[in-house]
Amino acid sequence: MRIWAKEIKDNHLLRDTVIENHADDTRTHKIFAALDDVCREFDLSKPIWLDATIDEFKRHAKARFTQDNFMEDIPFDYLEFQIIEED
């Protein structure tokens, strides 16, 4: 599985990363592990999966984490988290 994460502010890409996880694990565990890796790499607190975020991810394999998803202030508009390849 490959997941692309990007920080966006004012419709500009601030930084991005691709996380690869080829472990023999469930899809859900791979997604949570990838989000942990992104947060560690970007030095962010872990966002909260709100119901709207979960619904969006289920429909499009992509989610946007906005300020509402974070407990601390974030210096960007949203963190986009998208599956780009599944095993």
Sequence and secondary structure as in RCSB ss.txt:
>XXXX:A:sequence
MRIWAKEIKDNHLLRDTVIENHADDTRTHKIFAALDDVCREFDLSKPIWLDATIDEFKRHAKARFTQDNFMEDIP
FDYLEFQIIEED
>XXXX:A:secstr
 EEEEEEEETTEEEEEEEEE   SS HHHHHHHHHHHHHHHHT       HHHHHHHHHHSEEEE GGG SS  S
SSEEEEEEEE  
